[in-house]
Amino acid sequence: MKALKENLSRVFGIACLLVVFGWVFSFFQEGSQESFAEFCLYLTYVLVVLLVIGCLGLAITHLVRNKKKLIKTVFIYGTTTILFVISWAISTDDVNTMKPSLSYSGSSLQFVGGIVSATWVLLIIAGVASLVSEVLKVLKNG
């Protein structure tokens, strides 16, 4: 099991490379391009789904085993979600008043406004945290 965990990304990487090479080489044979291309497309979908499931499974397993990181992760995701909900609640669909020809609904514009506002707030928090960290390092090292 340990060997599988350590080499899972390599196995999927090699499988994806084989699919790509097979797809490229299929163009050298007459008449098999469409069927092989469809097969490779569906195989790629399956491989991507397996990779996502595997990555999520390993991440969840790692978090369950390490309670400190689990609490930290839940706190970060919870805080980000609360920040987005607050940003979404205070954002409006003002762009319709400036350009009424837009075909977007008010709720979708409010959602995008919430995402943009939350992104700016997270960037400001990251910048302030970085600045405070550097100042603390300078004060600590004297």
N, C-alpha and C positions, 0 to 999 in steps of 0.2 A: 504494500500500500504506500509505503514511504517513497519507493522508487517511482510509482505512478504519480504521486503528488509532485515530485521534483521534476519529472519529465513530461508532464501533461501539456504544457505550452509548446514544447518541442515537437511532440507527436502531432498536435493540431497544426503547427506550422509546416511540418513536412507534408501532412495530408493536403493542406491548402496548396503548397507548391506543386505537388503531384497533379492536383486537379487543374491548376493553371497550365502546367506543361502539357498535360493530356489535351486540354482544350486547344492550345496553340497547335499541337501536332495534328489534331483532328482536321485542321484546315488543309492538310496536305493530301487527304483522301477524298476522292470525289463522292458526293452523295451522302456523306455521314455528318456533315457540318451541323445541320439543324438538330438532329436527334441527339448528338453528343453534346451540343451546346445547351440544350434543354436539360439533359441529364446533369451536366456540370452545374447549371444554375440551381437546380433542386438540391444537389449534393452540397453546394455552397450554403444554401439556406439551412440545411440540416447541420452542417459543421458549425455555422455561426450560432445556431440555437444551442447546440451541445457545448460550445465554448462559453457562452453566456451562463448557461446552467452550471457548468463546472466552476467558473470563476465565482459566481454567487455562492455556490455550495462551499467552496474553500474559504471564501471570506466569512461566511456565516459560521462555519466550523471554527475558524480562527478566533472570531469575536466571542463565541460561546465559551471557548476555553480560556480566554483572557478577559476577565470581568472588568478590569480597569479600562481597557480599550473599548469594551462594549458600552460602558457608561459614558465614556468620552464621545463615542460615535453617536449614541442616542441624543446626547446633549447638543452636539453640533447640528445634526439633522433637525432636531426639534427647534432649535433657535433659528435656523435658516427657514424652516417652514413658517414659524411665527412671524419672522421678518417679512416673508413674502405675503402672508395674509394681511399684515398691516399695510404693506405697500399697495397691495391690490385694493384694499378697502378705501384708501385715500386717493387712489388714482381715478381719473375721469376719462371721458371720451371727447375731450375738447377738440381734437383734430377734425371732427365732423363739422364743427362750426367754422373752422378755417377753410376746409376743403370739403364741401358737401357732396362732391361727386364720388367720393370713396365708396366702395361697395362692401366695406367691412361693417360688422355689427358693433354696437356700442359695447357689448360684453367682451368681444375679442379685443377691441382697442383698450379696454380697461385691463384685461389680462396682460397684454403686451406692456402697458404702462406699469403694471405691478412688477413685471419681470425686470424692466429697465431700472425702476426705482430701487428694487432689491439689489440689483447688480451694483449700482452706484454706492449704496450703503455698505455692501460687503467690501467693495474696493477701498472705501474710506476707512472701514474698520481694519482691513489688512495693512493699509499704509500707516495708520496710527500705531498699530501693534508693532510693526517693523521699526518705526521711529522710536517708540518707547523701549523696545528691546535693545536697539543700538545705544541709546542714551544710558540705559542700565549697565550695559557692558563697559562703556567708557567710565562710568562712575565706579563700577566694581573693580576694574583693573587699574584705576587711579591715575 
